[in-house]
Amino acid sequence: MYQTNPLIVLSGDSQAVITLTAESLASAGLQVVRSFDLQVARASHTDCTCPHHGTYQCNCQLVVLLVYDQDKLPVTLVAHGHDGETHLAFVDHPNQRPDPILMATILSALFPSKPPDPNLRLNPHAA
């Protein structure tokens, strides 16, 4: 079983937050691959109701970003957006523990004015 380590909750359009996150990581020299996109996946399934809204018209977004740095295994970053907020979280899985150096690099890219938390459980704005 995997767990997510909440990182931050940001206000605003989830697509804009996800794009800005990916651009910030790429600017730091990291490779970012969007491995899953909820809205793309559900596009052909118009009869699915949203668990948050209970309707077919869902504004939720769930994107899985794989973040690579040279020869290290990727760190998985999940962005879950709904109702004007986007929650970012690291994924931790027993078979693929996130590399602490890569996590620190990601934190530095996303929060350049704040040094990374040494225990990597940063959660500055999560509700």
ABEGO torsion letter per residue (X at the ends): XBBBBBABBBBEBAAAAAAAAAAAAAAAGBBBBBABBAAAAAAABAABBBAAAGBABBABBBBBBBBBBEABBBBBBBBBBBGGBBBBBBBBBAABBBBAAAAAAAAAAABAABBBBAAGABBAABX
